[in-house]
Amino acid sequence: MRKISRTHRIRRKLRNSDSKYHPRSPYYKWFVLANIMLGTFMAVLDSTIVNVSLPKIMSSFGVGLSTIQWVVTAYMLAMAAMLPTSGWLADKFGYKRVYFWGLFLFTFGSLLCGLSNDETTLILSRIVQGLGAGMIQPLGMAIITREFPPQQRGVALGFWAIAAAASVSFGPLIGGYLVDNFSWQLIFDVNVPVGIAALLFTIVIQREFVSPNARKFDYIGFISVSIFLPVLLYALSEGNAQTNSAGWSAPYILICFAISAIALTVFLTQELTTKYPLLDLRLLKDHNFGMSNLVMLVFSMGMFGSTFLLPLYLQNSMGYTALQSGAVFLPVGIIQGAISPVAGWFSDKVNAKVPVILGVGLLVFSFFLNSQLSFLTERSFVMTSLYLRGLGMGLIFTPLSSLGLLTIPREKMAQASGISNTVRQIGGSLGVALLSTVLTTRVNFHAQMYGGAVQSGSQVFQNVTRNMGYYIQQHGGSSVATAMKQGQSILMSNVSSQAFISGVDDDFLIAALITTIGFVPILLMRTKKKGANPNEPKVHMEIIE
């Protein structure tokens, strides 16, 4: 008698227990969908909710921008590492089991974030959160696709996408309310009871499924990409850090760049030569798919980087509360959700390039408008740029995925989706790291320029500080000497504020230039599939924002 392996015995046991305790019901798949939507909402929410709390976290821990940006990038990097890995884990150990552990890691990471009393602990806790989110998102889509028949799959994925879009719109608003009325720790604490409920629902509701064809895991690819990205982003963030007096020529910065280059070389070689790659990069040889991912990379760099910048400007320079700065993002997801179906219909009927080009153009224009910000900017100006951004994002996603998957075989769709989502997370991480580094550099530059223009011995400087001192003395009751010092302090504070705003403007202009690069691959993409049946239904890849 043939010996049965332990893995096969476990799988047979799971199948038997599945049929025994979970009889099929017409309502079962809808309960599963509701549970998946709950997990997806939490995972995507924490990609956006934290942005409005960054100023409070910076002041709470007494750290600068180069350190606090890791609260965002650590989460995105951990998620990017798990996106291609989660599929293998689910095939090997079971979809319900891995999804459960993804929820557990996310919930436990949220608890650790709320308990963090220094920036290092918070960043490490965000990594735990990101690992869990990287399992929740792709497995949620896979579970829904498996449970729903083809004729209901579009409706189910539509509801799933609504959960993601809702978290994009309401995340900053919820975060702002919690930070203003309670504390920044609560933006993480609220995930704990919701996560526990999702864990219980997963245990009670979901059936287990273990793939009989689990492939070999690509350890070399996983280790090399896990070294490449964090080390590269660390070097980018530390190049102009206040603690690094040697700048970009510091030995440890050069060593980090060398390590990241070696790791990237190993990763590319492994993925292009192994039979079972972590990410099947050979798919990028497909013309349209390669071009679409290049567009996604530059788009994510500009979009995530700019989303990181705007709350800092609104709270630090304009005096907005966290709730007010979060509320400005509310229309973005709503507009995106309303425009996406129209853009998809237009791309099917006319030409998919048209809405993508128009969307990228609107994004570039919105970033350019943000490069004109000042301390006198009105709310209507900020909202106009965000309306354009939501419209542009709605025009891009569906047509771009349609073009990118035009010649991808159906059996390769899962790998293609994993590559695109990973590229999006990598682009966002690079964007946040790059723009935060540039912001530090440009703020220092403008501070030196404005500081040099303010000559303490000039007659203009003395007249201004004298008049300010007189005003402070008359209305504040200070002595003459104290009022003069207070006037000089206010003047220099205004100089520093203007230097920060000028640095933000430079960053938005760079985001516009980066996004402009996206026009090139779009124009090179093909719109017709040679030899394709015109009646063949198109397949759209879902991308969580």
C-alpha positions as CSV (number, residue, x, y, z in Angstrom):
1,M,0.0,0.0,0.0
2,R,1.3,3.4,-1.0
3,K,2.4,5.5,1.9
4,I,0.3,8.7,2.3
5,S,2.3,11.8,3.2
6,R,1.4,13.9,6.2
7,T,0.5,16.9,4.0
8,H,-2.0,14.7,2.0
9,R,-3.5,13.4,5.2
10,I,-4.0,16.9,6.5
11,R,-5.6,18.0,3.2
12,R,-8.0,15.0,3.2
13,K,-9.0,15.7,6.8
14,L,-9.7,19.3,6.0
15,R,-11.9,18.4,3.0
16,N,-13.8,15.9,5.1
17,S,-14.3,18.3,8.0
18,D,-15.3,21.0,5.5
19,S,-18.2,19.0,4.1
20,K,-19.2,17.8,7.6
21,Y,-19.4,21.1,9.4
22,H,-20.1,23.5,6.6
23,P,-23.1,22.3,4.5
24,R,-23.5,24.2,1.3
25,S,-26.0,27.0,1.4
26,P,-27.1,29.6,-1.1
27,Y,-26.3,32.3,1.4
28,Y,-22.9,31.0,2.4
29,K,-20.9,32.9,-0.3
30,W,-22.5,36.2,0.7
31,F,-21.5,35.7,4.4
32,V,-18.0,35.0,3.1
33,L,-18.1,38.2,1.0
34,A,-19.2,40.3,4.0
35,N,-16.3,38.9,6.1
36,I,-13.7,39.5,3.3
37,M,-15.0,43.1,2.9
38,L,-14.5,43.7,6.6
39,G,-10.9,42.5,6.4
40,T,-10.2,44.4,3.2
41,F,-11.6,47.6,4.7
42,M,-9.3,47.4,7.7
43,A,-6.2,46.6,5.6
44,V,-6.7,49.4,3.1
45,L,-7.8,51.8,5.8
46,D,-4.4,51.6,7.5
47,S,-2.7,52.6,4.2
48,T,-4.4,56.0,4.4
49,I,-5.6,56.7,8.0
50,V,-2.1,57.2,9.3
51,N,-1.1,60.2,7.0
52,V,-3.2,62.7,8.9
53,S,-1.7,61.7,12.2
54,L,2.0,62.1,11.2
55,P,2.4,65.7,12.6
56,K,1.0,64.5,16.0
57,I,3.3,61.5,16.0
58,M,6.3,63.6,15.1
59,S,5.6,66.0,17.9
60,S,4.9,63.2,20.3
61,F,8.2,61.4,19.7
62,G,10.2,64.5,18.8
63,V,11.5,63.1,15.5
64,G,11.9,64.5,12.0
65,L,10.5,63.8,8.6
66,S,13.3,61.3,7.6
67,T,12.3,59.1,10.6
68,I,8.5,59.4,10.6
69,Q,8.2,58.5,6.9
70,W,9.1,55.0,7.9
71,V,5.8,54.7,9.6
72,V,4.3,54.8,6.1
73,T,6.9,53.0,4.1
74,A,7.4,50.1,6.6
75,Y,3.8,49.2,6.2
76,M,3.9,49.4,2.4
77,L,7.1,47.4,2.2
78,A,5.9,44.6,4.4
79,M,2.7,44.4,2.4
80,A,4.7,44.4,-0.9
81,A,6.8,41.4,0.4
82,M,3.7,39.4,1.4
83,L,1.6,40.1,-1.8
84,P,3.4,37.5,-4.0
85,T,4.1,35.2,-1.0
86,S,0.5,34.8,0.3
87,G,-0.6,32.8,-2.7
88,W,2.0,30.1,-2.1
89,L,1.2,30.0,1.6
90,A,-2.5,29.6,0.9
91,D,-1.9,26.8,-1.6
92,K,0.4,25.0,0.8
93,F,-1.4,25.4,4.1
94,G,-5.0,26.4,3.2
95,Y,-6.7,29.6,2.3
96,K,-8.8,29.9,5.4
97,R,-5.8,29.2,7.7
98,V,-3.5,31.7,6.0
99,Y,-6.3,34.4,5.8
100,F,-6.9,33.8,9.5
101,W,-3.3,34.3,10.3
102,G,-3.2,37.4,8.1
103,L,-6.1,38.9,10.2
104,F,-4.3,37.8,13.4
105,L,-1.0,39.5,12.4
106,F,-2.8,42.7,11.3
107,T,-4.9,42.8,14.6
108,F,-1.8,42.0,16.8
109,G,0.2,44.6,14.9
110,S,-2.5,47.2,15.5
111,L,-2.4,46.5,19.2
112,L,1.4,46.9,19.2
113,C,1.1,50.2,17.3
114,G,-1.3,51.6,19.9
115,L,1.0,50.5,22.7
116,S,4.1,52.0,21.1
117,N,6.0,54.6,23.2
118,D,8.8,55.3,20.7
119,E,9.2,55.6,17.0
120,T,11.3,52.4,16.6
121,T,8.6,50.2,18.3
122,L,5.9,51.9,16.2
123,I,7.8,51.2,12.9
124,L,8.4,47.6,13.9
125,S,4.7,47.2,14.8
126,R,3.7,48.7,11.4
127,I,5.8,45.9,9.8
128,V,3.7,43.3,11.6
129,Q,0.6,45.1,10.4
130,G,1.8,45.2,6.8
131,L,2.6,41.5,6.8
132,G,-0.9,40.8,7.8
133,A,-2.4,43.2,5.3
134,G,-0.3,41.6,2.5
135,M,-2.1,38.3,3.2
136,I,-5.6,39.7,3.6
137,Q,-5.9,41.6,0.3
138,P,-4.8,39.1,-2.3
139,L,-6.4,36.1,-0.5
140,G,-9.6,38.0,0.0
141,M,-9.9,38.4,-3.8
142,A,-9.0,34.8,-4.4
143,I,-11.5,33.4,-1.9
144,I,-14.3,35.5,-3.4
145,T,-13.4,34.4,-7.0
146,R,-13.5,30.7,-5.9
147,E,-16.7,30.9,-4.0
148,F,-18.8,32.8,-6.6
149,P,-19.8,31.4,-9.9
150,P,-18.7,33.3,-13.0
151,Q,-22.1,34.9,-13.6
152,Q,-22.0,36.5,-10.0
153,R,-18.3,37.1,-9.8
154,G,-18.4,40.6,-11.2
155,V,-21.1,41.7,-8.6
156,A,-19.1,40.2,-5.8
157,L,-15.8,41.8,-6.8
158,G,-17.7,45.1,-7.2
159,F,-18.8,44.9,-3.6
160,W,-15.3,44.0,-2.5
161,A,-13.9,47.0,-4.4
162,I,-16.4,49.2,-2.7
163,A,-14.9,48.3,0.7
164,A,-11.5,49.3,-0.6
165,A,-12.7,52.6,-2.1
166,A,-14.7,53.4,1.1
167,S,-11.5,53.1,3.2
168,V,-9.6,55.4,0.8
169,S,-12.3,58.1,1.2
170,F,-13.1,57.7,4.9
171,G,-9.7,56.7,6.2
172,P,-8.2,60.2,6.5
173,L,-11.5,61.5,7.8
174,I,-11.8,58.8,10.5
175,G,-8.1,59.3,11.4
176,G,-8.5,63.0,11.7
177,Y,-11.5,62.7,14.0
178,L,-9.8,60.3,16.3
179,V,-6.6,62.3,16.5
180,D,-8.3,65.6,17.2
181,N,-10.8,64.2,19.8
182,F,-8.8,61.4,21.4
183,S,-5.2,60.5,20.5
184,W,-3.2,59.2,17.6
185,Q,-2.9,55.8,19.3
186,L,-6.7,55.2,18.8
187,I,-6.4,55.1,15.0
188,F,-4.7,51.7,15.6
189,D,-6.6,50.6,18.7
190,V,-10.0,50.7,16.8
191,N,-8.7,47.9,14.6
192,V,-8.4,45.5,17.5
193,P,-12.1,44.8,18.3
194,V,-13.0,44.8,14.6
195,G,-10.1,42.4,13.9
196,I,-11.2,40.1,16.7
197,A,-14.7,40.0,15.2
198,A,-13.3,39.3,11.8
199,L,-11.2,36.4,13.2
200,L,-14.3,34.9,14.9
201,F,-16.3,35.2,11.7
202,T,-13.5,33.5,9.7
203,I,-13.5,30.6,12.1
204,V,-17.2,30.1,12.1
205,I,-18.1,31.0,8.5
206,Q,-15.4,30.1,6.1
207,R,-14.6,26.6,4.7
208,E,-11.1,25.5,4.2
209,F,-9.5,24.9,0.8
210,V,-6.0,23.5,0.2
211,S,-4.7,23.4,-3.3
212,P,-3.5,19.9,-4.4
213,N,-0.8,21.5,-6.6
214,A,1.3,23.7,-4.3
215,R,4.5,24.7,-6.1
216,K,8.0,25.0,-4.7
217,F,8.7,28.3,-2.8
218,D,11.3,30.7,-4.2
219,Y,13.4,31.3,-1.1
220,I,16.2,33.1,-3.0
221,G,13.8,35.5,-4.7
222,F,12.0,36.3,-1.4
223,I,15.2,36.9,0.6
224,S,16.8,39.0,-2.1
225,V,13.8,41.3,-2.7
226,S,13.3,41.6,1.1
227,I,16.9,42.9,1.3
228,F,16.9,45.1,-1.7
229,L,13.9,47.3,-1.0
230,P,14.4,48.2,2.8
231,V,18.1,48.8,2.3
232,L,17.6,51.0,-0.7
233,L,14.8,53.1,1.0
234,Y,17.0,53.3,4.2
235,A,19.8,54.8,2.1
236,L,17.5,57.3,0.4
237,S,16.0,58.4,3.7
238,E,19.3,58.8,5.5
239,G,21.2,60.6,2.7
240,N,20.1,64.0,4.0
241,A,19.2,63.1,7.6
242,Q,20.2,65.5,10.4
243,T,22.2,62.7,12.0
244,N,24.2,62.1,8.9
245,S,26.8,64.9,8.6
246,A,28.7,63.3,5.7
247,G,25.6,63.3,3.4
248,W,25.4,61.0,0.4
249,S,29.2,60.2,0.6
250,A,28.9,58.6,4.1
251,P,30.4,55.1,4.0
252,Y,27.3,53.4,5.4
253,I,25.1,55.1,2.7
254,L,27.4,53.8,0.0
255,I,27.5,50.3,1.5
256,C,23.7,50.3,1.6
257,F,23.5,51.3,-2.1
258,A,26.0,48.5,-3.0
259,I,24.0,45.9,-1.0
260,S,20.7,46.9,-2.6
261,A,22.3,46.7,-6.1
262,I,23.7,43.2,-5.4
263,A,20.3,42.0,-4.0
264,L,18.5,43.4,-7.0
265,T,20.8,41.6,-9.4
266,V,20.3,38.3,-7.5
267,F,16.5,38.8,-7.5
268,L,16.3,39.6,-11.3
269,T,18.6,36.7,-12.1
270,Q,16.6,34.3,-10.0
271,E,13.2,35.3,-11.2
272,L,14.2,35.1,-14.9
273,T,15.8,31.7,-14.6
274,T,13.9,29.6,-12.0
275,K,11.0,27.3,-12.9
276,Y,8.9,28.5,-10.0
277,P,9.6,32.3,-9.5
278,L,8.2,34.4,-6.6
279,L,7.1,36.9,-9.3
280,D,7.1,35.7,-12.9
281,L,9.0,38.7,-14.3
282,R,9.0,37.0,-17.7
283,L,5.5,38.3,-18.0
284,L,7.0,41.8,-18.3
285,K,8.3,40.8,-21.7
286,D,4.7,41.1,-22.9
287,H,4.7,44.6,-24.5
288,N,1.5,46.0,-23.0
289,F,1.9,44.4,-19.6
290,G,5.4,45.7,-19.2
291,M,4.4,49.2,-20.3
292,S,1.3,49.2,-18.0
293,N,3.5,48.4,-15.0
294,L,5.9,51.1,-15.9
295,V,2.9,53.5,-15.9
296,M,1.8,52.1,-12.5
297,L,5.3,52.5,-11.0
298,V,5.6,56.2,-11.9
299,F,1.9,56.9,-11.1
300,S,2.3,55.3,-7.6
301,M,5.5,57.3,-6.9
302,G,3.8,60.6,-7.6
303,M,0.4,59.8,-6.1
304,F,1.5,58.1,-2.8
305,G,4.2,60.7,-2.3
306,S,1.9,63.6,-2.8
307,T,-0.7,62.1,-0.4
308,F,2.0,61.9,2.2
309,L,2.9,65.6,1.7
310,L,-0.5,67.3,1.7
311,P,-1.5,66.6,5.4
312,L,1.9,67.9,6.5
313,Y,1.3,71.2,4.6
314,L,-2.3,71.6,5.8
315,Q,-1.5,71.0,9.5
316,N,2.0,72.5,9.8
317,S,1.6,75.5,7.6
318,M,-2.2,76.3,7.4
319,G,-3.2,75.4,10.9
320,Y,-5.7,72.7,9.9
321,T,-6.7,70.2,12.5
322,A,-6.2,66.5,11.7
323,L,-10.0,66.2,11.1
324,Q,-10.0,69.1,8.7
325,S,-7.0,67.8,6.7
326,G,-8.5,64.4,6.6
327,A,-11.9,65.7,5.3
328,V,-10.3,67.2,2.2
329,F,-9.6,63.6,0.9
330,L,-13.2,62.5,1.2
331,P,-14.3,63.4,-2.4
332,V,-11.2,61.7,-4.0
333,G,-12.5,58.1,-3.5
334,I,-16.1,59.0,-4.3
335,I,-15.2,60.7,-7.6
336,Q,-12.8,57.8,-8.4
337,G,-15.6,55.2,-7.8
338,A,-18.1,57.1,-9.8
339,I,-15.8,57.6,-12.8
340,S,-14.2,54.2,-13.0
341,P,-17.2,52.4,-14.6
342,V,-17.6,55.2,-17.2
343,A,-13.9,55.0,-18.0
344,G,-14.2,51.2,-18.4
345,W,-17.2,51.5,-20.7
346,F,-15.5,54.1,-22.8
347,S,-12.3,52.0,-23.1
348,D,-14.3,49.0,-24.3
349,K,-16.3,51.0,-26.8
350,V,-13.7,53.4,-28.2
351,N,-10.0,53.4,-27.2
352,A,-8.5,52.6,-23.8
353,K,-5.6,54.9,-24.3
354,V,-7.8,58.0,-24.3
355,P,-9.1,57.9,-20.7
356,V,-5.6,56.9,-19.4
357,I,-3.9,59.8,-21.2
358,L,-6.6,62.2,-20.0
359,G,-6.3,60.8,-16.4
360,V,-2.5,61.1,-16.3
361,G,-2.8,64.7,-17.7
362,L,-5.3,65.6,-14.9
363,L,-3.0,64.1,-12.3
364,V,0.0,66.1,-13.6
365,F,-2.1,69.3,-13.6
366,S,-3.3,68.6,-10.0
367,F,0.3,68.2,-8.8
368,F,1.2,71.4,-10.7
369,L,-1.6,73.3,-8.9
370,N,-0.3,72.0,-5.6
371,S,3.2,73.4,-6.5
372,Q,1.7,76.9,-6.2
373,L,0.7,76.5,-2.5
374,S,1.4,79.3,-0.1
375,F,0.4,80.4,3.4
376,L,-2.5,82.4,1.8
377,T,-3.9,79.4,-0.2
378,E,-7.7,79.0,0.2
379,R,-9.5,75.8,0.8
380,S,-11.3,76.0,-2.6
381,F,-7.9,75.9,-4.4
382,V,-6.8,72.8,-2.4
383,M,-10.1,71.1,-3.1
384,T,-10.0,71.8,-6.8
385,S,-6.7,70.0,-7.1
386,L,-8.1,67.0,-5.2
387,Y,-11.2,66.9,-7.4
388,L,-9.0,66.7,-10.4
389,R,-6.9,64.0,-8.7
390,G,-9.9,61.8,-8.0
391,L,-11.1,62.3,-11.6
392,G,-7.7,61.4,-13.0
393,M,-7.4,58.2,-10.8
394,G,-10.9,57.1,-11.9
395,L,-9.9,57.5,-15.5
396,I,-6.7,55.5,-15.2
397,F,-7.2,52.2,-13.3
398,T,-9.8,50.2,-15.3
399,P,-8.6,51.2,-18.8
400,L,-4.9,50.7,-17.8
401,S,-5.6,47.2,-16.5
402,S,-7.6,46.4,-19.6
403,L,-4.6,47.4,-21.8
404,G,-2.1,45.7,-19.6
405,L,-3.9,42.3,-19.7
406,L,-4.8,42.5,-23.4
407,T,-2.4,39.6,-24.4
408,I,-1.9,37.9,-21.1
409,P,-3.1,34.2,-21.1
410,R,-5.9,33.5,-18.7
411,E,-3.8,31.0,-16.7
412,K,-1.3,33.8,-16.0
413,M,-3.8,36.3,-14.7
414,A,-3.1,35.6,-11.0
415,Q,0.7,36.1,-11.5
416,A,0.0,39.2,-13.5
417,S,-2.2,40.6,-10.8
418,G,0.4,39.9,-8.1
419,I,3.1,41.7,-10.1
420,S,0.9,44.8,-10.7
421,N,-0.1,45.1,-7.0
422,T,3.6,44.6,-5.9
423,V,4.8,47.2,-8.4
424,R,2.2,49.6,-7.0
425,Q,3.3,49.1,-3.4
426,I,7.0,49.4,-4.4
427,G,6.3,52.6,-6.4
428,G,4.4,54.1,-3.4
429,S,7.3,53.2,-1.0
430,L,9.8,54.8,-3.4
431,G,7.7,57.9,-3.8
432,V,7.3,58.5,-0.1
433,A,11.0,57.9,0.6
434,L,12.1,60.0,-2.4
435,L,9.8,63.0,-1.8
436,S,10.5,63.1,1.9
437,T,14.2,63.2,1.2
438,V,13.8,65.9,-1.4
439,L,11.6,67.8,1.0
440,T,14.3,67.9,3.7
441,T,16.8,69.0,1.2
442,R,14.7,71.8,-0.3
443,V,13.5,73.1,3.0
444,N,17.1,73.4,4.1
445,F,18.0,75.2,0.9
446,H,15.1,77.7,1.1
447,A,15.8,78.3,4.8
448,Q,19.4,79.2,3.9
449,M,18.3,81.5,1.1
450,Y,15.6,83.3,3.1
451,G,17.9,83.4,6.2
452,G,20.6,85.0,4.1
453,A,18.2,87.6,2.8
454,V,17.2,88.6,6.3
455,Q,20.2,90.7,7.4
456,S,20.1,91.6,11.0
457,G,22.1,94.7,10.4
458,S,19.9,96.0,7.5
459,Q,17.6,99.0,8.0
460,V,14.6,97.1,6.8
461,F,15.1,94.3,9.3
462,Q,15.5,96.7,12.1
463,N,12.4,98.7,11.1
464,V,10.2,95.6,10.9
465,T,11.4,94.1,14.2
466,R,11.0,97.6,15.9
467,N,7.4,98.0,14.7
468,M,6.6,94.4,15.7
469,G,8.1,94.9,19.1
470,Y,6.1,98.1,19.6
471,Y,2.9,96.3,18.6
472,I,3.7,93.4,21.0
473,Q,4.6,95.9,23.8
474,Q,1.3,97.8,23.4
475,H,-1.0,94.7,23.1
476,G,0.9,92.1,25.1
477,G,2.3,94.0,28.0
478,S,5.9,92.9,27.4
479,S,8.9,95.1,28.2
480,V,10.8,96.9,25.4
481,A,13.7,94.4,25.3
482,T,11.4,91.3,25.6
483,A,9.0,92.7,22.9
484,M,12.0,93.2,20.5
485,K,13.2,89.6,21.0
486,Q,9.6,88.3,20.5
487,G,9.3,90.3,17.3
488,Q,12.6,88.9,15.9
489,S,11.4,85.4,16.9
490,I,8.1,85.8,15.1
491,L,9.9,87.1,12.0
492,M,12.3,84.1,11.9
493,S,9.4,81.7,12.5
494,N,7.7,83.1,9.5
495,V,10.9,82.6,7.5
496,S,11.1,79.0,8.5
497,S,7.4,78.5,7.7
498,Q,7.9,79.9,4.2
499,A,10.9,77.7,3.7
500,F,8.8,74.7,4.5
501,I,6.0,75.7,2.1
502,S,8.6,76.4,-0.6
503,G,10.0,72.9,-0.1
504,V,6.5,71.4,-0.3
505,D,5.9,73.3,-3.6
506,D,9.2,71.9,-5.0
507,D,8.1,68.4,-4.0
508,F,4.8,68.7,-5.8
509,L,6.5,70.0,-8.9
510,I,8.8,66.9,-8.8
511,A,5.7,64.7,-8.4
512,A,4.3,66.3,-11.5
513,L,7.5,65.7,-13.5
514,I,7.6,62.1,-12.4
515,T,4.0,61.5,-13.4
516,T,4.7,63.1,-16.8
517,I,7.0,60.2,-17.6
518,G,3.9,58.0,-17.7
519,F,2.9,59.5,-21.0
520,V,5.7,57.7,-22.8
521,P,4.8,54.1,-22.1
522,I,1.1,54.9,-22.6
523,L,1.7,56.1,-26.1
524,L,3.8,52.9,-26.8
525,M,1.0,50.6,-25.7
526,R,-1.0,48.7,-28.3
527,T,-4.8,48.8,-28.3
528,K,-5.6,45.8,-30.5
529,K,-4.9,42.2,-29.8
530,K,-3.7,40.6,-33.0
531,G,-5.9,37.7,-34.1
532,A,-8.3,38.3,-31.1
533,N,-11.9,37.5,-31.3
534,P,-13.8,40.8,-31.1
535,N,-16.6,39.1,-29.2
536,E,-14.3,37.6,-26.5
537,P,-15.1,39.2,-23.1
538,K,-12.4,41.4,-21.7
539,V,-10.9,40.6,-18.3
540,H,-10.2,43.5,-15.9
541,M,-7.7,43.3,-13.1
542,E,-8.9,44.7,-9.8
543,I,-6.4,47.1,-8.2
544,I,-6.9,48.2,-4.6
545,E,-6.2,51.8,-4.0
